[in-house]
Amino acid sequence: MRSENDFEGLRVAITGGTSGLGLALTRLFARSGARVAFVARTAAAVERTAQEIGAHGIVGDVGRKDDIYPIALQILTHLGGPDVLVNNASSLGPVPLALLSDTECEDLEQALAVNVLGAFRLTRALFGALAASARDGRGAVVVNISSDAAVAAYPRWGAYGASKAALRHLTAIWDKEEKDDGVRFLSLDPGDMDTPLHALASPETDPSTLKPPEDAAAEIAEAIRASLRHGREAFRPVGSRA
Amino acid sequence: MIAAQRFDRRGGKLLIVGSDGSMRRAPRTELANLFTPGDLVVANDAATLPASLKGTHVASGAPMEIRLAGWIRLGDPTRFVAVAFGAGDWRTRTEDRPLPPPFAARDRLALGPLHAIIDDVLDHSRLVALRFLGGRDAIVAGLARHGRPIQYAHLPSPLALWDVWTRIAAAPIAFEAPSAGYALDRAMLAAWRERGVGFATLSHAAGLSSTGDSALDRRLPLDEAYRIPARTAAAIARAKAEERRVVAIGTSVVRALEAAADASGVVGAGDGVARGRIARGTSLRVVDALLTGAHQPGESHFELLRAFADDSTLDRMSAAFIAGDFRGHEFGDSALIARAARSSVDRNRYALASAATVE
């Protein structure tokens, strides 16, 4: 059995940290000894979660361009730079879900703004710090939360599915580009979870048939652990002694 | 002159000044191919704080701008050295800005969501020790939301943080951008890595480049805090032991490394403060070459170049900037200047891309 503290000292930033999977991840990492900064839109929810978990809460909307650098500045100041960034915050697009022909352009834009551009912008803003973490031998991992809707064509999931497909491909390319420098990118599909987002998308589903987000968080933490280990072993900066 | 607002990544120019005083022009993208395996490039990974804060002097109600300019203790966001300005903003040349309202120690300032108190007026009437009231997290959140990057009247429109963070920005401690680092991008770092050119970083809290007050400007740069990781100090020691070159990206890196070096040129890891000026006659113990902007005589960074090259070389460099239409502002063109050879042995060891050898 693993120790509760085996992420001791790891610096983790998580978006969408006050509900669902993001909340479960924030709890898991904070409990395991990591230093965690999480981001969410609602000040009251951020404060409540920060107090409950003892993690550092940042109020901001990753779907808004002007919020990204203030968020990044606070993450960097609080953590001294993340070793792990989890782009978890997601937008469904239209709620209730809609056929693409019935989807307003603004709803598609919102899904892309959060799920693709938000993840891209925040990762870009933090990339210098992630690369520095890799150079320091700490490893660096960016996890982009995906979905089976990124791969399969589900009717009424057009805005969400298209945005998650774009994020998945962006993740795959970014990983190829940066792995020689020790920064790894993972696209992880947590499965259908009992979360507020899923309830919004599919209110008729019996929650007891869905995966608890804590289970998905544990799987993601395991993937991060493996990736960090692999990254640290594989990456050796120029000029360092073997 | 109205300057470009964005860094010109593709069209930027580079003037290469060799240790023998030779000069040649190249596209800046050529930086990717310039160094030899084993050389070590050291860059400043400081991210730039939104250090310009608009607000009011509470007692008089008069508008003010505060520009944060130095850490009292590196990383402690509650206390800063700061310069006070009167009404207006960067659109007015600093020299033409109205003076701040009269203020004294213990006066309060309202700076957007932030509240501050003047702890002390330092040895110039516009230079203060400032303390923010409240918890650290709220102070950082307030700075992040309300602060704007410090900028000057030569730019046409307001800067955002994404304009001033370099591609390697990691430590949010600089008050103005370490702008030589704009020249670096991931593709360039990958090219260096491929060719066995080393890369390391330090964090240096680059301060203000101008205040508009001649007495205060003569004192620039103010003391600047820096942090040198053990890994970087070790990489420098290795490069020196193997007689490789250490290339500084920006004058802030020169300040940090030379401040941290002992008499024999060994750079110590850890936190420190760079004080005083590097200028003509300063003996450089660590840095062999410097990438910097196309500075002209009279600018604060230019004096530092006199530690690298003699006056006649710098005169020819200035002339070459003018002849080549080099852009001199922070988003402008670049120069790579090798430290002048001190002896024939030194000349051989440190010959850097002289016109004769490269062309």
Interface residues (C-beta under 8 A of the other chain):
Chain A: H56 I58 V59 D66 I68 Y69 P70 I71 A72 L73 Q74 L76 T77 H78 G80 G81 A125 F127 G128 A129 A131 A132 R135 D136 G137 E177 E178 D180 D181 P237 V238 G239 S240
Chain B: G38 L40 D45 A47 L49 P50 P77 D137 V140 A141 L143 A144 R145 A160 L161 W162 W165 T166 R167 I168 A169 A170 A171 P172 R186 L189 A190 W192 R193 G196 V197 G198 F199 A200 T201 P229 R231 A235 R238 A239
